[in-house]
């Protein structure tokens, strides 16, 4: 009797362990991991942010401000998985995200006369400071639904690179 109980217990434990491993290899878990990388400021997310910042015309102090704004933005991102559909080796995961809405700030045209230097010339740096001030004060949030696409390769679910539009939504800069 002890041997049967021990055998059943062993089988149950082994099944539980393998189920635990499989539970991390689901389309939903891969999307959660991707979005969690933003919230936890994963190294890849920060590297992508640095690449973006390096291409900006900001001065060094402005780049520092923008970096801090975006780090906070990423940490404040919230999401909810709404649906998962698996069709063979393809899957979609629908997630609703909520982020700060920076789109109006980045698309508002201001009179260039407001940003002149001492010689009366337009000073782009003054405009950037103004824009960064607005980004730091932004409170409005927006919700977006994003569909993530995954494929199964060698038994592992792989997230396809989100579209530029979906990335803009994550960054809060999407303009519809």
BELLIN-V61781 format. One record per helix or strand of 3 or more residues. SS is the DSSP state (a for helix, b for strand). FROM is the first residue (numbers start at 1). TO is the last residue. If there is no record, write none. Layout:
BEGIN
ss from to
SS FROM TO
SS FROM TO
END
This chain:
BEGIN
ss from to
a 2 23
a 27 39
a 43 54
a 60 76
b 78 87
b 90 100
a 103 107
a 112 115
a 124 137
b 141 153
b 156 159
a 164 171
END
